[in-house]
């Protein structure tokens, strides 16, 4: 009996030893796996650090490049402002000389002379408008454009503009219409800047409307604002161009208007001037059926 117990105890101890050895082997394997995982994580960490270092270097290079671009842009804008400002004076002199010829103080001009003077006048006016566009765009971008606000009667301004632009409309065979109510609330605006907005919109409408078409200017009050619209029956604007129509140099990028003369800054300046007044501008257009540009301007009593 004692012999049996001793044998059982021996077997029991042998089994326990095997279990202990198996557990130690499993633990050792897990430790090896853990060491391998930690080694891989360390390698990944080092790779991430190298990538972060490269990213920081790239960001530094990009920041330097951006700083240089901003400096070049500022230099370009300054040069452009100085150049366009210097061009204004000689152009004004040329325009004055042309007016002297057309005034008749030098006697009656021959038909050929009238044609030549007329051509000079058109080209000089085009140059003046280009210079004004460039100078205004420069002022708007630099934040130096200022408004000389006053109480404005829109009807009087649109009447004057219609009379001024009727000859051009008649030459192109386009009907230029106006429907601005006499009892429209007065506006709080810079007269010269508001005039520029209307001139840009009406000129564009006349430019892109074929013979026999119609351009109309209308206005209506709207909760402390006046909503002004310039509509035409012209070629219209392709849908892919409408979104960017008020961007700088949009005309140069548009396939429909690329052949037209000008800086392509007209609508960009128009939007900036409208927003400078606290208004908003938008366009609705359909190719072959025309466009309607609509903008808002605060009334004189809206800030009280």
HUSULPE-V412340 format. One record per residue. N is the residue number from 0. RES is the residue in one small letter. OMEGA is omega in degrees with one decimal (none if undefined). Layout:
# HUSULPE-V412340
n: [N & N]
res: [RES & RES]
omega: [OMEGA & OMEGA]
This chain:
# HUSULPE-V412340
n: [0 & 1 & 2 & 3 & 4 & 5 & 6 & 7 & 8 & 9 & 10 & 11 & 12 & 13 & 14 & 15 & 16 & 17 & 18 & 19 & 20 & 21 & 22 & 23 & 24 & 25 & 26 & 27 & 28 & 29 & 30 & 31 & 32 & 33 & 34 & 35 & 36 & 37 & 38 & 39 & 40 & 41 & 42 & 43 & 44 & 45 & 46 & 47 & 48 & 49 & 50 & 51 & 52 & 53 & 54 & 55 & 56 & 57 & 58 & 59 & 60 & 61 & 62 & 63 & 64 & 65 & 66 & 67 & 68 & 69 & 70 & 71 & 72 & 73 & 74 & 75 & 76 & 77 & 78 & 79 & 80 & 81 & 82 & 83 & 84 & 85 & 86 & 87 & 88 & 89 & 90 & 91 & 92 & 93 & 94 & 95 & 96 & 97 & 98 & 99 & 100 & 101 & 102 & 103 & 104 & 105 & 106 & 107 & 108 & 109 & 110 & 111 & 112 & 113 & 114 & 115 & 116 & 117 & 118 & 119 & 120 & 121 & 122 & 123 & 124 & 125 & 126 & 127 & 128 & 129 & 130 & 131 & 132 & 133 & 134 & 135 & 136 & 137 & 138 & 139 & 140 & 141 & 142 & 143 & 144 & 145 & 146 & 147 & 148 & 149 & 150 & 151 & 152 & 153 & 154 & 155 & 156 & 157 & 158 & 159 & 160 & 161 & 162 & 163 & 164 & 165 & 166 & 167 & 168 & 169 & 170 & 171 & 172 & 173 & 174 & 175 & 176 & 177 & 178 & 179 & 180 & 181 & 182 & 183 & 184 & 185 & 186 & 187 & 188 & 189 & 190 & 191 & 192 & 193 & 194 & 195 & 196 & 197 & 198 & 199 & 200 & 201 & 202 & 203 & 204 & 205 & 206 & 207 & 208 & 209 & 210 & 211 & 212 & 213 & 214 & 215 & 216 & 217 & 218 & 219 & 220 & 221 & 222 & 223 & 224 & 225 & 226 & 227 & 228 & 229 & 230 & 231 & 232 & 233 & 234 & 235 & 236 & 237 & 238 & 239 & 240 & 241 & 242 & 243 & 244 & 245 & 246 & 247 & 248 & 249 & 250 & 251 & 252 & 253 & 254 & 255 & 256 & 257 & 258 & 259 & 260 & 261 & 262 & 263 & 264 & 265 & 266 & 267 & 268 & 269 & 270 & 271 & 272 & 273 & 274 & 275 & 276 & 277 & 278 & 279 & 280 & 281 & 282 & 283 & 284 & 285 & 286 & 287 & 288 & 289 & 290 & 291 & 292 & 293 & 294 & 295 & 296 & 297 & 298 & 299 & 300 & 301 & 302 & 303]
res: [x & x & x & x & x & x & x & x & x & x & x & x & x & x & x & x & x & x & x & x & x & x & x & x & x & x & x & x & x & x & x & x & x & x & x & x & x & x & x & x & x & x & x & x & x & x & x & x & x & x & x & x & x & x & x & x & x & x & x & x & x & x & x & x & x & x & x & x & x & x & x & x & x & x & x & x & x & x & x & x & x & x & x & x & x & x & x & x & x & x & x & x & x & x & x & x & x & x & x & x & x & x & x & x & x & x & x & x & x & x & x & x & x & x & x & x & x & x & x & x & x & x & x & x & x & x & x & x & x & x & x & x & x & x & x & x & x & x & x & x & x & x & x & x & x & x & x & x & x & x & x & x & x & x & x & x & x & x & x & x & x & x & x & x & x & x & x & x & x & x & x & x & x & x & x & x & x & x & x & x & x & x & x & x & x & x & x & x & x & x & x & x & x & x & x & x & x & x & x & x & x & x & x & x & x & x & x & x & x & x & x & x & x & x & x & x & x & x & x & x & x & x & x & x & x & x & x & x & x & x & x & x & x & x & x & x & x & x & x & x & x & x & x & x & x & x & x & x & x & x & x & x & x & x & x & x & x & x & x & x & x & x & x & x & x & x & x & x & x & x & x & x & x & x & x & x & x & x & x & x & x & x & x & x & x & x & x & x & x & x & x & x & x & x & x & x & x & x & x & x & x & x & x & x]
omega: [178.2 & 179.5 & 179.8 & -179.8 & -179.0 & 178.9 & -179.6 & 179.3 & 179.7 & -179.6 & -179.8 & 178.8 & 179.2 & 178.8 & -179.6 & 179.1 & 178.1 & 179.8 & 178.7 & 179.0 & 179.9 & 179.6 & 178.6 & 178.4 & 178.6 & 179.1 & 178.4 & 179.0 & 179.0 & 177.6 & 178.0 & 178.5 & -179.2 & 178.0 & 178.7 & 178.8 & 178.8 & 178.1 & 178.4 & 178.1 & 178.4 & 178.1 & 177.6 & -179.8 & 179.3 & 176.9 & 179.5 & 178.2 & 178.7 & 178.0 & 178.2 & 178.6 & 178.1 & 179.9 & 177.8 & 178.0 & 178.7 & 178.7 & 178.1 & 178.4 & 179.4 & 177.9 & 177.3 & 178.8 & 178.0 & 178.3 & 178.2 & 178.3 & 178.4 & 179.1 & 178.1 & 178.9 & 178.5 & 178.1 & 179.5 & -179.4 & 179.4 & 178.7 & -179.5 & 179.7 & 179.9 & -177.8 & -178.7 & 177.8 & -179.9 & 179.2 & -176.3 & -174.7 & 178.9 & 177.9 & 177.3 & 177.9 & 179.1 & 179.1 & 178.4 & 178.8 & 178.8 & 177.4 & 178.0 & 178.2 & -176.5 & -178.6 & -179.1 & -178.2 & 175.8 & -178.3 & -178.2 & 178.7 & 174.7 & 179.3 & 179.3 & 178.8 & 178.3 & 179.7 & -179.8 & 178.8 & 178.4 & 178.0 & 177.3 & -178.8 & -179.9 & -178.1 & 177.5 & 178.6 & 176.8 & 178.5 & 178.8 & 179.4 & 177.5 & 179.9 & 178.8 & 178.1 & -178.4 & -179.0 & 179.3 & 178.7 & 178.2 & 179.1 & -179.6 & -178.6 & -179.6 & 179.5 & -178.9 & 177.0 & -179.0 & 179.0 & 173.3 & -171.3 & 177.4 & 176.6 & -172.8 & 171.1 & -175.2 & -176.7 & 179.0 & -179.6 & -178.9 & 176.0 & 179.9 & -178.8 & 179.3 & 178.8 & -179.0 & -174.3 & 179.2 & 179.2 & 178.8 & 178.5 & 179.9 & 179.0 & 179.8 & -179.3 & -178.3 & 176.6 & 178.8 & -173.5 & -179.6 & 176.3 & 178.1 & -176.9 & 178.3 & -177.9 & 178.3 & 178.3 & 177.3 & -176.8 & 171.3 & -171.6 & 171.4 & -173.1 & -178.2 & -179.0 & 177.8 & 176.1 & 179.4 & 178.1 & -178.0 & 178.5 & 179.2 & -176.8 & -179.5 & 178.7 & 177.5 & -179.4 & 178.7 & -177.1 & -173.5 & 176.2 & -178.2 & 179.1 & -178.7 & -179.0 & -176.1 & 173.8 & -177.0 & 176.9 & -179.1 & -179.9 & 178.3 & 178.3 & -179.6 & 172.8 & 177.8 & 179.1 & 167.3 & 179.7 & -177.1 & -179.2 & 172.0 & -175.2 & 177.4 & 176.3 & -174.0 & -172.4 & -178.8 & -177.1 & 177.6 & -176.7 & -177.9 & 179.9 & -175.1 & -175.6 & -174.3 & -170.8 & -178.7 & 179.4 & 179.3 & 178.5 & 180.0 & -179.1 & -179.1 & -178.2 & -175.7 & 178.4 & -176.3 & -173.7 & -173.6 & -176.7 & -178.7 & 178.5 & 176.4 & -179.3 & -173.0 & -177.7 & -172.7 & -177.6 & 174.6 & 179.0 & 179.3 & 180.0 & -179.0 & -179.5 & 177.8 & -179.2 & 176.7 & 176.2 & -176.6 & 180.0 & -177.5 & 179.1 & 178.8 & -179.9 & 171.8 & -174.3 & 176.1 & -177.2 & 178.6 & -177.6 & 175.1 & -176.8 & 173.9 & 175.5 & -177.4 & 177.7 & 179.4 & 177.4 & 179.5 & 175.3 & -175.5 & -177.3 & -173.9 & -178.2 & 179.7 & none]
